[in-house]
Amino acid sequence: MQTEQTDILISGGGVAGLSAAAAFGSAGFQVIVVDPAPPVTEGAADGADMRTTAFLQPSREVLEKAGLWARLAPFAAPLQVMQIIDAGGTEPVARVQKAFNARDISDDPFGWNLQNWLLRREMVARLEELPNVTFRPGVGTADVLAREREARVRLTDGTMVSARLLIAADGRNSPVRNALGIGVRTTRYGQKALAFAVTHPIPHDNVSTEIHRSGGPFTLVPLPDLEGQPRSAIVWMERGPEALRLASCDVAEFEAEMTARSTGLLGPLKLVSRRSVWPIISQMAERLTGPRTSLIAEAAHVVPPIGAQGLNMSLADVRVLLELAEAAPDTLGSPEMLQAYARKRAPDVRTRITGIDLLNRASMAGAQPLRDARAQGLKALYGLAPVRKSLMQLGLGVR
Ligand SMILES: Cc1cc2nc3c(=O)[nH]c(=O)nc-3n(C[C@H](O)[C@H](O)[C@H](O)COP(=O)(O)OP(=O)(O)OC[C@H]3O[C@@H](n4cnc5c(N)ncnc54)[C@H](O)[C@@H]3O)c2cc1C
């Protein structure tokens, strides 16, 4: 059988893989992207990804360069203020409430929130505009033979592809990573996240709020209004059995429980989407590269959904890879390029995994003394203006 040649083969057409395809395609590279699961591009369809992604400032530049931002901007809700509430007292009420305003560090908002199913729709449409990008939904990676000169990949339809660079964006159980024998270090928390959308009578005013009590954070992120009603996306983390109970209880009971858990911040919350459930882990690949191969996104690192870091870390992977490729296109996929990628990304990934792990453990705390210490810690950090600003910059990924 004939072998197809390409600059880049991307294994995985999730949001990270599609972003990478648009970024490298816009830069003029020949790209093939494959995914056995065709993307679901309508919110009401079965299997639609009901999560939202808060893209932080540095990610916007990546999306602009990829020709995606102009398509996405009309659907984005800006995040001007990030608020943290501690509701860990004996009663579920806000006892410490601190707001971080993007104005203190920048003219732009912290970020912009978008629905994941809509991201897929706009990304697939962008790839159709790029003649040098081929997207093959319904076809996956079957086998990988990565050598110093090329990555040879057999696809599930029998096609052979030879790529100068193979980008593994095929998720937390990455088949490419497994084929290369790269191990992972995984932390399990026994938690799950519920993701869904709500409307509420009180406007969110572009404030994103993380509420801590026990079991994990309850996070409200602004969305554009729905038929004149203020709307937010919610990620609610709890211990596994409690999350499953909440996912299946009847809607009236669920609405009452989530309104109480939100401390009544935006008034009574009304469920306007399905509830989807996501397992929560931290994970990092033992290496970020193999011969002619780079791991990106969840194939390389998984974090609990706190501080909107997951996909933003993935776009940082794409930015670094693209910078290296554009600086020396002839060296695409070479050992030097891949070493430089790992050197630039691994320390940042490690730091963020460690930081988010600590935040998650603090948020899960059930014992009252630990919850009190968390509230005191929040007050102390907030009280020091330079620390507060550094934390904001660190969270954004601009330091
Ligand atoms: C509840 C929740 C909320 C979140 N909120 C945010 C947020 O606000 N901001 C943020 O930055 N991040 C957020 N994240 C993280 C973010 O959603 C993930 O980082 C992101 O969706 C993962 O993208 P991915 O493309 O790496 O993986 P996936 O979406 O898992 O994509 C992997 C793809 O690989 C494909 N695949 C599997 N096998 C093969 C094969 N053999 N060949 C080819 N392809 C294959 C799969 O079909 C899939 O489409 C959140 C996560 C959760 C759980």
The ligand as a Gaussian input file, in Angstrom:
#p B3LYP/6-31G(d) Opt

LIG

0 1
 C      -15.746000      19.637000      33.894000
 C      -14.535000      20.183000      33.201000
 C      -14.433000      21.562000      32.957000
 C      -13.299000      22.103000      32.317000
 N      -13.185000      23.461000      32.151000
 C      -12.057000      23.981000      31.582000
 C      -11.872000      25.404000      31.438000
 O      -12.726000      26.222000      31.789000
 N      -10.704000      25.863000      30.872000
 C       -9.734000      24.998000      30.459000
 O       -8.682000      25.451000      29.980000
 N       -9.886000      23.655000      30.576000
 C      -11.016000      23.135000      31.131000
 N      -11.157000      21.781000      31.261000
 C      -10.160000      20.901000      30.681000
 C      -10.455000      20.694000      29.196000
 O      -11.815000      20.413000      28.975000
 C       -9.605000      19.572000      28.688000
 O       -8.273000      19.946000      28.856000
 C       -9.862000      19.337000      27.237000
 O      -11.194000      19.127000      26.918000
 C       -9.100000      18.108000      26.845000
 O       -8.925000      18.200000      25.525000
 P       -8.115000      17.115000      24.720000
 O       -8.364000      17.523000      23.316000
 O       -6.744000      16.960000      25.227000
 O       -8.788000      15.703000      25.069000
 P      -10.138000      15.058000      24.569000
 O      -11.231000      16.052000      24.500000
 O      -10.332000      13.843000      25.426000
 O       -9.803000      14.642000      23.070000
 C       -9.075000      13.510000      22.757000
 C       -9.568000      13.004000      21.421000
 O       -8.742000      11.905000      21.013000
 C       -9.579000      11.010000      20.330000
 N       -8.981000       9.689000      20.226000
 C       -9.114000       8.624000      21.059000
 N       -8.491000       7.555000      20.531000
 C       -7.941000       7.942000      19.354000
 C       -7.181000       7.283000      18.353000
 N       -6.882000       5.969000      18.423000
 N       -6.773000       7.999000      17.271000
 C       -7.078000       9.307000      17.166000
 N       -7.822000       9.971000      18.080000
 C       -8.236000       9.295000      19.152000
 C      -10.890000      11.030000      21.113000
 O      -11.962000      10.560000      20.310000
 C      -11.015000      12.503000      21.463000
 O      -11.801000      13.213000      20.525000
 C      -12.264000      21.225000      31.909000
 C      -12.363000      19.835000      32.144000
 C      -13.479000      19.321000      32.794000
 C      -13.556000      17.837000      33.079000

